[in-house]
Amino acid sequence: MRALIQRVTEARVEVGGATVGEIGPGLLILVCAMQGDTQAEADRMAAKIAKLRIFKDDEGRMNRSILDMGGAALVVSQFTLAADTARGNRPGFSTAAAPAEGERLYEHFAAQVQVQGIPVATGRFGADMQVHLVNDGPVTIWLDSAG
């Protein structure tokens, strides 16, 4: 499973001009299920993200987790995180999970983030989405369960 997380002051996702998910301070989590991923990997990634100390403490150091600061998460499916650009200029996405499995794992991951105690908003799997965000810092971190 792959995730790109961004610390945000606010974020929202729209489908067809309508807002389907929105948060204030917290994390925008772009997530992609890869072939062979399991629910256990989604569980571990959700737990890791909940504990990542990437929010500022009173001294301005990245020393607080999203749980510590009471933030929310906007979880958006992003199959293009599976892009393989090794051969040519057109990315291939064959390492992404099949759509039905990808959707199942995406929904499971979002639920597991919520189980961690984080309020969760989501995008809409498979939709043409427009994501709006204010990246705080900027802080952007790449996570891969395979590595």
BADOTI-964694 format. One record per residue (C-alpha): x, y, z; residue in three letters; residue number from 0. Coordinates in Angstrom, 1 decimal. Layout:
BEGIN
X, Y, Z, ALA, NUM .
...
// end
This chain:
BEGIN
0.0, 0.0, 0.0, MET, 0 .
1.3, 3.4, -0.8, ARG, 1 .
0.3, 6.8, 0.7, ALA, 2 .
1.3, 10.3, 0.2, LEU, 3 .
0.4, 12.4, 3.2, ILE, 4 .
0.3, 16.1, 3.4, GLN, 5 .
0.0, 18.2, 6.6, ARG, 6 .
-2.7, 20.7, 5.8, VAL, 7 .
-4.5, 23.6, 7.4, THR, 8 .
-7.6, 22.7, 5.3, GLU, 9 .
-8.5, 20.4, 2.4, ALA, 10 .
-11.5, 19.4, 0.4, ARG, 11 .
-12.4, 17.2, -2.5, VAL, 12 .
-15.1, 17.9, -5.1, GLU, 13 .
-16.8, 15.7, -7.6, VAL, 14 .
-18.8, 17.4, -10.3, GLY, 15 .
-18.5, 20.8, -8.5, GLY, 16 .
-20.0, 19.4, -5.2, ALA, 17 .
-17.9, 19.0, -2.1, THR, 18 .
-17.9, 15.4, -1.0, VAL, 19 .
-15.3, 15.6, 1.8, GLY, 20 .
-13.7, 18.4, 3.7, GLU, 21 .
-11.5, 18.9, 6.7, ILE, 22 .
-9.8, 21.7, 8.7, GLY, 23 .
-6.3, 21.1, 10.2, PRO, 24 .
-4.9, 17.6, 9.8, GLY, 25 .
-3.8, 15.3, 7.0, LEU, 26 .
-4.7, 14.8, 3.4, LEU, 27 .
-3.9, 11.2, 2.7, ILE, 28 .
-3.7, 10.1, -0.9, LEU, 29 .
-3.7, 6.3, -0.9, VAL, 30 .
-3.2, 3.5, -3.4, CYS, 31 .
-3.7, -0.2, -2.9, ALA, 32 .
-1.1, -2.2, -4.8, MET, 33 .
-1.4, -5.8, -6.1, GLN, 34 .
-1.0, -8.2, -3.3, GLY, 35 .
-1.8, -5.8, -0.5, ASP, 36 .
-3.8, -7.0, 2.4, THR, 37 .
-6.1, -5.6, 5.1, GLN, 38 .
-3.2, -6.1, 7.6, ALA, 39 .
-1.0, -3.7, 5.6, GLU, 40 .
-3.8, -1.2, 5.5, ALA, 41 .
-4.2, -1.6, 9.3, ASP, 42 .
-0.4, -1.0, 9.9, ARG, 43 .
-0.3, 2.0, 7.6, MET, 44 .
-3.3, 3.6, 9.3, ALA, 45 .
-1.7, 3.0, 12.7, ALA, 46 .
1.7, 4.4, 11.6, LYS, 47 .
0.0, 7.6, 10.1, ILE, 48 .
-1.9, 8.1, 13.3, ALA, 49 .
1.3, 8.1, 15.3, LYS, 50 .
3.6, 10.1, 12.9, LEU, 51 .
5.0, 13.1, 14.8, ARG, 52 .
4.8, 15.7, 12.0, ILE, 53 .
2.8, 18.5, 13.7, PHE, 54 .
4.5, 21.4, 15.5, LYS, 55 .
4.8, 21.4, 19.3, ASP, 56 .
4.9, 24.6, 21.4, ASP, 57 .
8.5, 25.1, 20.5, GLU, 58 .
7.9, 24.8, 16.7, GLY, 59 .
9.4, 21.3, 16.4, ARG, 60 .
7.6, 18.4, 14.6, MET, 61 .
6.9, 16.5, 17.7, ASN, 62 .
3.1, 15.9, 17.8, ARG, 63 .
0.9, 13.4, 16.0, SER, 64 .
-2.5, 14.1, 14.4, ILE, 65 .
-4.0, 12.4, 17.5, LEU, 66 .
-2.0, 14.8, 19.8, ASP, 67 .
-3.3, 17.9, 18.0, MET, 68 .
-6.9, 16.7, 17.4, GLY, 69 .
-6.8, 16.9, 13.6, GLY, 70 .
-8.8, 15.2, 10.9, ALA, 71 .
-7.9, 13.2, 7.8, ALA, 72 .
-9.2, 13.5, 4.3, LEU, 73 .
-8.6, 10.1, 2.6, VAL, 74 .
-8.6, 10.2, -1.2, VAL, 75 .
-8.0, 7.2, -3.5, SER, 76 .
-5.1, 7.8, -5.9, GLN, 77 .
-4.2, 4.9, -8.2, PHE, 78 .
-1.6, 7.0, -9.9, THR, 79 .
0.7, 6.5, -6.9, LEU, 80 .
1.4, 3.1, -8.6, ALA, 81 .
2.9, 4.9, -11.6, ALA, 82 .
5.8, 3.0, -13.2, ASP, 83 .
7.9, 5.4, -15.4, THR, 84 .
10.8, 3.1, -15.9, ALA, 85 .
10.0, 2.5, -19.6, ARG, 86 .
9.3, 5.5, -21.7, GLY, 87 .
7.3, 8.6, -20.9, ASN, 88 .
3.9, 7.2, -20.5, ARG, 89 .
3.4, 5.8, -16.9, PRO, 90 .
2.0, 2.3, -16.4, GLY, 91 .
-0.3, 1.4, -13.6, PHE, 92 .
-0.3, -2.4, -13.8, SER, 93 .
1.1, -2.7, -10.2, THR, 94 .
-2.1, -1.1, -8.7, ALA, 95 .
-4.7, -3.4, -7.3, ALA, 96 .
-7.6, -4.3, -9.5, ALA, 97 .
-10.4, -1.7, -9.1, PRO, 98 .
-12.7, -3.9, -7.0, ALA, 99 .
-9.9, -4.9, -4.6, GLU, 100 .
-8.5, -1.3, -4.6, GLY, 101 .
-11.9, 0.1, -3.6, GLU, 102 .
-12.3, -2.5, -0.8, ARG, 103 .
-8.8, -1.8, 0.6, LEU, 104 .
-9.3, 2.0, 0.3, TYR, 105 .
-12.5, 1.8, 2.2, GLU, 106 .
-10.9, -0.5, 4.8, HIS, 107 .
-8.0, 1.9, 5.2, PHE, 108 .
-10.3, 4.9, 5.7, ALA, 109 .
-12.2, 3.0, 8.3, ALA, 110 .
-9.0, 2.0, 10.1, GLN, 111 .
-7.8, 5.6, 10.2, VAL, 112 .
-11.1, 6.4, 11.9, GLN, 113 .
-10.7, 3.4, 14.3, VAL, 114 .
-7.4, 5.1, 15.4, GLN, 115 .
-9.6, 8.0, 16.7, GLY, 116 .
-9.2, 10.4, 13.8, ILE, 117 .
-12.2, 12.0, 12.2, PRO, 118 .
-12.2, 11.0, 8.6, VAL, 119 .
-13.7, 12.5, 5.4, ALA, 120 .
-13.2, 10.8, 2.1, THR, 121 .
-13.3, 11.3, -1.6, GLY, 122 .
-15.2, 9.1, -4.0, ARG, 123 .
-13.4, 6.0, -5.3, PHE, 124 .
-13.0, 6.0, -9.1, GLY, 125 .
-14.5, 9.5, -9.6, ALA, 126 .
-12.9, 12.4, -11.4, ASP, 127 .
-12.0, 14.4, -8.3, MET, 128 .
-10.7, 17.9, -7.7, GLN, 129 .
-8.6, 18.1, -4.5, VAL, 130 .
-8.0, 21.5, -2.9, HIS, 131 .
-5.6, 21.9, -0.1, LEU, 132 .
-3.4, 24.3, 1.8, VAL, 133 .
-0.2, 22.4, 2.6, ASN, 134 .
1.1, 23.5, 6.0, ASP, 135 .
4.9, 23.8, 6.1, GLY, 136 .
4.9, 22.4, 3.4, PRO, 137 .
5.1, 18.9, 4.9, VAL, 138 .
4.7, 16.0, 2.4, THR, 139 .
5.7, 12.5, 3.3, ILE, 140 .
5.7, 9.3, 1.1, TRP, 141 .
4.9, 6.0, 2.8, LEU, 142 .
5.2, 2.5, 1.2, ASP, 143 .
4.3, -0.6, 3.1, SER, 144 .
6.7, -2.6, 0.9, ALA, 145 .
9.7, -0.6, 2.0, GLY, 146 .
// end
